[in-house]
Amino acid sequence: MLFLFKYIDDLVGKGFEWYIIAELMMYASATNVAMALPLSVLLSSIMTYGALGENYELVAIKSAGISLRRAMYPMFIVVAILAISAFIFSDYMLPVANLKYYSLLYDVRQQKSAKLLPEGVFTNNFPGAAIRVMRKGKDGQTLHDIIIYKKDDQTNNISVMLAKEGSMYRTPGDKFLVLKLKDGISYAEKRSDNGFDPRQVLVRQRFKETEIKLDMSSFAIKRTNQDEFRSAFVMMNLKQLRHYRDSTEKQMDSTVTQTYQMISPYVKYFTLPKKSASVKHYVTPKNNDVMDGLDINERISTVSAAMSEVRSIQDMIKQRETNSKETLKSIRRSVVEYQKKFTLSVACLVLFLIGAPLGAIIRKGGLGMPVVISVVFFLLYHIISTIGEKGVKDGAIPPFIGMWIAIFVLSPVGMFLSYKAATDSALFDMEAYKRFFNRIFKRKAA
């Protein structure tokens, strides 16, 4: 639904086949696994153990001498297998799905509208022609008050054709659109036999009926080479991300070395005295002064040349600094995608450790209370992980801490809930809270 809401304007009215839209939705579903899988694990675990508690099956299990932790082992193994599968999916299948999804989405958004001749406006859907149809018949094929402007690329001349009515149909294979025009007139400017002016002669022709064939090749979807999209980080696996980071860091190191080698010859020969705090206290040494032996004009030209060199070096350093900042941003984004492939699997385990004890504590199955609680915890996880990811991309948080902060925050919560569920705690028992507050108010009244 998110995909349809977001890209409905790019899909409607373009005449796509059903399998194109189905393919897009399939790839979009694959890209949403990172958000859907942890939520589904959390919700299903709450519903499962909530239903066991509601039907007193957990009581029967405990009465048989089996602890809750032992009863959770089979489901924990299943979730662990699911987490390993999620890692394999994110490393091997997700980059391919992202590549196919974004490349196909780009081609879909570039596609022209399938509404060939809209009413009352000029359309440039057909190359070399601008067409306006004032009104269409109920069948959608009959046309009224037609104007066609056509431009000849060789002579740069424009011809105009007017018709009172007509009809249109497509040739087999949708290769051409044929317009059958009736009761019209055409105007064209041509070069005369003896002249050089390309617009010297005006030719006017009246017709009872004529046909115009328009090329429809521009309406067919054109697939872009997928290799042009492979540079995006969401389309790389772990090996490619490591290679990008290592090669980029080496390139940055070599750039720093080259910059130092370029500016080192321009470093001033004399540094400020150690006791001096500013340039105004600087006293030029009497010996080894580079200005000795130069007259005033030569000194002025030397200082001007030095200032010009300084400005050029400053510009070069600023440019390289800007390039380095952009490169660092790219490295941080690659680290984000690298860590995401691991956090998806661990998030499934952590949210299971939260969902299973919660279900055993609240003892409610179905789609009521479990949905509310699972959405609350998932929003907490999603908000924290989003803030951490943004901090990593901005360089405010170290990559490891920013990408794993949601796991670090929720893991103690899962352990606490597991402990409470194992000790049969009435953590969400509203009657227990009512009795607690009633005792407090009675003491105050007394």
C-alpha positions in Angstrom: 0.0 0.0 0.0 2.9 2.4 0.7 4.2 1.7 -2.8 0.9 2.4 -4.4 0.3 5.6 -2.4 3.8 6.8 -3.3 3.9 6.0 -7.0 0.3 5.9 -8.1 0.7 9.1 -10.1 3.6 7.5 -12.1 1.5 4.4 -12.9 -2.0 5.6 -13.7 -2.7 6.5 -17.3 0.5 5.1 -18.9 -1.0 1.9 -20.3 1.3 -0.5 -18.6 0.7 -4.2 -18.8 -0.4 -5.9 -15.6 2.8 -7.9 -15.2 4.9 -4.6 -15.1 2.9 -3.4 -12.1 3.0 -6.8 -10.5 6.8 -7.0 -11.0 7.2 -3.6 -9.4 5.1 -4.5 -6.4 7.0 -7.8 -6.0 10.4 -5.9 -5.9 8.9 -3.2 -3.6 7.8 -5.9 -1.2 11.3 -7.3 -1.1 12.7 -3.9 -0.3 10.2 -3.6 2.7 11.4 -6.8 4.3 13.7 -4.9 6.6 10.8 -3.1 8.2 8.1 -5.8 7.9 10.1 -8.8 9.2 10.9 -7.5 12.7 7.4 -6.3 13.2 5.9 -9.6 12.1 8.2 -11.5 14.5 7.2 -9.2 17.3 3.4 -9.4 16.6 3.3 -13.2 15.9 5.3 -14.0 19.1 2.9 -11.8 21.2 -0.2 -13.4 19.6 1.2 -16.9 20.0 2.2 -16.8 23.6 -0.8 -14.6 24.4 -3.1 -17.2 23.0 -1.3 -19.9 25.0 -1.7 -17.9 28.2 -5.3 -17.0 27.5 -6.2 -20.7 27.0 -4.3 -21.7 30.1 -1.9 -23.8 28.1 1.1 -22.1 29.6 -0.3 -23.1 33.1 -0.5 -26.7 31.9 3.0 -26.5 30.6 4.3 -25.1 33.9 2.3 -27.6 36.0 4.1 -30.4 34.1 7.4 -29.0 35.4 8.5 -27.3 32.2 9.7 -23.7 32.7 8.7 -20.9 30.4 12.3 -20.6 29.1 12.3 -24.2 28.1 9.0 -23.8 26.4 10.4 -20.9 24.4 13.4 -22.9 23.1 11.6 -24.4 20.1 10.3 -21.0 19.0 13.7 -19.4 19.7 15.3 -21.9 17.4 12.8 -21.2 14.7 13.4 -17.4 15.0 17.1 -18.0 15.0 16.8 -19.9 11.6 14.6 -17.0 10.4 17.3 -14.5 11.5 20.0 -16.4 9.6 17.7 -16.5 6.5 17.1 -12.8 6.9 20.9 -12.2 6.8 21.3 -14.4 3.7 18.4 -12.5 2.1 19.8 -9.1 2.9 23.2 -10.0 1.6 22.3 -11.9 -1.6 18.7 -11.3 -2.6 18.0 -7.8 -1.4 20.7 -6.1 -3.5 19.4 -7.8 -6.6 15.8 -6.8 -5.7 16.8 -3.2 -5.1 18.7 -3.1 -8.4 15.7 -4.4 -10.4 13.2 -2.3 -8.5 14.9 1.1 -8.8 15.9 0.5 -12.5 12.4 -0.5 -13.4 10.9 2.3 -11.4 13.1 4.8 -13.2 11.9 3.5 -16.5 8.3 3.6 -15.4 8.6 7.2 -14.3 10.2 8.2 -17.5 7.4 6.6 -19.5 5.0 8.9 -21.4 1.4 9.0 -20.6 -0.8 6.5 -22.6 -3.4 9.2 -23.0 -2.5 9.9 -26.6 -4.7 12.9 -27.5 -6.2 14.7 -24.5 -9.0 17.1 -25.2 -8.5 20.9 -25.4 -4.7 21.0 -25.0 -1.7 20.6 -27.3 0.3 17.4 -26.8 3.9 16.8 -27.8 3.8 13.0 -27.2 4.7 12.3 -30.8 8.1 13.4 -32.1 8.1 16.3 -34.5 4.4 17.1 -34.0 2.1 19.1 -31.8 -1.6 18.1 -31.9 -4.7 19.5 -30.3 -8.1 17.9 -30.4 -10.9 20.2 -29.1 -13.4 17.4 -28.5 -13.8 13.6 -28.7 -16.8 11.5 -29.3 -18.3 9.1 -26.8 -16.5 6.2 -28.4 -13.1 7.8 -27.7 -12.1 7.4 -31.4 -14.0 10.2 -33.1 -12.2 13.6 -33.1 -13.5 17.1 -33.7 -11.7 20.4 -34.5 -8.2 19.1 -35.0 -5.0 21.2 -35.3 -1.6 19.6 -36.2 1.7 21.4 -36.3 4.5 19.4 -37.9 8.2 20.5 -38.2 10.5 19.3 -40.9 14.0 18.8 -39.3 15.8 19.0 -42.6 14.3 22.3 -43.8 13.3 23.6 -40.4 9.8 24.4 -41.9 6.5 24.1 -40.1 3.3 22.9 -41.7 -0.1 23.4 -40.2 -3.1 21.1 -40.8 -6.7 21.9 -39.7 -9.6 19.4 -39.9 -13.2 19.6 -38.8 -13.4 16.0 -37.8 -11.6 12.7 -38.0 -11.0 9.4 -36.3 -8.0 7.5 -34.9 -6.9 3.8 -34.6 -3.8 1.9 -33.9 -1.9 -0.4 -36.2 -1.3 -4.0 -35.1 1.4 -4.2 -32.5 0.8 -0.5 -31.5 3.6 0.7 -33.7 1.7 3.6 -35.3 -1.3 5.8 -34.6 -3.3 6.6 -37.8 -5.4 9.7 -37.9 -8.1 9.8 -40.6 -8.9 13.5 -41.2 -11.9 14.9 -43.1 -12.9 18.3 -44.5 -9.6 20.1 -43.8 -6.9 22.4 -45.1 -3.1 22.3 -44.8 -0.6 25.1 -45.0 3.1 24.5 -45.7 6.1 26.8 -46.5 8.6 25.6 -49.1 11.6 26.8 -51.0 11.0 27.9 -54.6 12.9 26.3 -57.5 15.1 29.3 -58.0 15.3 30.8 -54.6 17.3 30.1 -51.5 14.8 31.2 -48.9 13.4 28.1 -47.3 10.1 29.9 -46.6 9.6 31.6 -49.9 6.5 29.7 -51.2 3.3 29.1 -49.2 1.4 26.0 -50.3 -2.2 25.6 -49.3 -4.2 22.4 -49.9 -7.8 21.5 -49.2 -8.8 17.9 -48.7 -11.9 15.9 -48.2 -10.1 13.0 -46.6 -6.5 12.1 -45.7 -4.4 10.0 -43.3 -1.5 10.8 -41.1 0.7 8.1 -39.6 2.3 8.9 -36.2 5.1 6.9 -34.7 4.3 5.3 -31.3 7.7 3.9 -30.4 8.2 6.5 -27.7 5.2 5.1 -25.8 6.9 1.6 -25.4 8.7 1.2 -22.1 12.5 1.4 -22.6 14.6 -0.5 -20.2 17.7 1.2 -19.0 20.9 -0.8 -18.5 21.0 -2.0 -14.9 24.7 -1.5 -14.6 24.1 2.2 -14.4 22.4 1.7 -11.0 25.0 -0.6 -9.4 26.9 2.2 -7.7 24.2 2.7 -5.1 25.0 1.2 -1.7 21.5 -0.5 -1.3 22.5 -2.6 -4.4 25.7 -3.9 -2.9 26.5 -7.0 -0.8 29.0 -7.2 2.0 31.9 -7.9 -0.2 31.2 -5.0 -2.5 30.7 -2.6 0.5 34.0 -3.7 2.1 35.8 -3.2 -1.2 34.2 0.2 -1.7 35.2 1.4 1.8 38.8 0.1 1.6 39.4 1.5 -1.9 37.8 4.9 -1.0 39.9 5.2 2.2 43.1 4.4 0.3 42.1 7.0 -2.3 41.6 9.6 0.4 45.0 8.8 2.0 46.7 9.2 -1.3 44.9 12.5 -1.9 46.1 13.8 1.5 49.6 12.7 0.6 49.5 14.4 -2.8 48.1 17.6 -1.2 50.9 17.8 1.3 53.5 17.2 -1.3 52.0 20.0 -3.4 51.9 22.6 -0.6 55.1 21.7 1.2 57.4 23.7 -1.2 55.3 26.8 -0.4 55.6 26.6 3.4 57.3 29.7 4.7 61.0 29.5 5.5 60.7 31.3 8.9 58.1 30.4 11.5 56.9 32.7 14.3 59.1 32.9 17.4 57.8 30.7 20.2 57.1 33.7 22.5 55.1 35.5 19.8 51.3 35.1 19.9 50.4 37.0 16.8 51.8 38.2 13.5 52.2 41.8 14.7 54.9 40.7 17.2 56.8 38.9 14.5 60.3 40.3 13.9 62.0 39.3 10.7 65.4 37.7 11.4 68.3 39.8 10.3 70.1 37.0 8.7 68.9 34.8 5.8 66.1 37.3 4.9 64.8 36.4 1.4 64.2 40.1 0.7 67.8 41.2 1.3 69.3 42.7 -1.8 66.0 43.6 -3.5 64.8 47.1 -4.3 61.3 48.3 -3.4 59.7 47.3 -6.8 61.1 43.9 -6.7 59.9 43.4 -3.2 56.4 44.5 -4.1 56.3 42.1 -7.1 57.7 39.3 -4.9 55.0 39.9 -2.2 52.2 40.1 -4.9 53.4 36.8 -6.5 53.5 35.2 -3.0 50.0 36.3 -2.2 48.7 35.0 -5.6 50.4 31.6 -4.8 48.7 31.6 -1.3 45.3 32.3 -2.8 45.7 29.5 -5.3 46.7 27.1 -2.6 43.8 28.2 -0.4 41.4 27.5 -3.3 42.9 24.2 -4.0 42.7 23.1 -0.3 39.1 24.3 0.0 38.1 22.3 -3.1 39.8 19.2 -1.8 38.3 19.7 1.6 34.8 19.8 0.0 35.6 16.6 -2.0 36.9 14.9 1.2 33.6 15.8 3.1 31.5 14.3 0.3 33.7 11.2 0.2 33.4 10.8 4.0 29.6 11.0 3.7 29.7 8.3 1.1 31.8 6.1 3.3 29.4 6.6 6.2 26.5 5.7 4.0 28.3 2.5 2.9 28.9 1.7 6.6 25.2 2.2 7.3 24.2 -0.4 4.6 26.9 -2.7 5.8 25.6 -2.7 9.4 22.0 -3.0 8.3 22.6 -6.5 7.0 23.5 -7.6 10.6 21.0 -5.5 12.6 18.1 -7.0 10.7 18.9 -10.5 11.9 19.6 -9.4 15.5 16.5 -7.3 15.6 14.4 -10.4 14.9 15.9 -12.1 17.9 15.6 -9.1 20.2 12.0 -8.4 19.3 11.2 -12.1 19.8 12.6 -11.9 23.3 10.3 -9.0 23.9 7.2 -10.4 22.2 7.2 -13.9 23.7 7.4 -12.8 27.4 4.9 -10.0 26.8 2.4 -12.5 25.4 2.9 -14.8 28.4 2.4 -11.8 30.7 -0.7 -10.1 29.1 -2.3 -13.5 28.3 -4.3 -12.0 25.4 -4.4 -13.5 21.9 -6.0 -12.4 18.7 -5.6 -9.0 17.1 -6.5 -6.7 19.9 -4.0 -6.0 22.7 -1.1 -7.8 20.9 -1.4 -5.4 17.9 -1.3 -2.3 20.1 1.7 -3.5 22.2 3.6 -4.7 19.2 3.1 -1.4 17.3 4.3 0.6 20.4 7.5 -1.5 20.8 8.1 -1.5 17.0 7.7 2.3 16.8 10.2 2.6 19.7 12.7 0.4 17.8 12.1 2.1 14.5 12.4 5.7 15.9 15.6 4.9 17.8 17.2 3.1 14.8 16.2 6.0 12.5 17.7 8.6 14.8 20.9 6.5 15.1 21.1 6.0 11.3 20.7 9.7 10.7 23.4 10.5 13.3 25.8 8.2 11.5 25.1 9.7 8.1 25.7 13.2 9.6 28.9 12.1 11.3 27.6 12.9 14.8 27.6 9.3 16.1 30.2 6.6 15.5 28.8 4.1 12.9 28.7 1.0 15.2 27.0 2.8 18.1 24.5 4.6 15.8 23.4 1.5 13.9 23.2 -0.8 17.0 21.8 1.7 19.5 18.2 0.4 19.1 19.5 -3.2 19.8 21.4 -1.9 22.9 18.3 -0.2 24.2 15.8 -3.0 23.7 17.9 -5.9 24.7 17.7 -5.1 28.5 14.0 -4.6 28.0 13.7 -8.1 26.5 15.8 -9.6 29.4 13.7 -7.8 32.0 10.4 -9.1 30.4 11.8 -12.6 30.2 12.6 -12.5 33.9 9.2 -11.2 34.8 7.4 -13.8 32.6 9.5 -16.6 34.1 8.6 -15.5 37.7 4.9 -15.1 36.8 4.9 -11.4 37.4 1.6 -9.5 37.0 3.3 -6.7 35.1 0.2 -5.8 33.0 -2.4 -6.9 35.5 -4.6 -3.9 36.0 -6.3 -5.4 39.0 -2.9 -5.6 40.8 -2.3 -1.9 40.1 -5.8 -1.0 41.3 -5.2 -2.8 44.6 -1.9 -1.2 45.0 -3.2 2.4 44.6 -6.3 1.6 46.8 -4.0 0.6 49.6 -2.0 3.8 49.2 -5.2 6.0 49.2 -6.6 4.2 52.3 -3.4 4.8 54.2 -3.5 8.5 53.4 -7.2 8.7 54.4 -6.5 7.0 57.7 
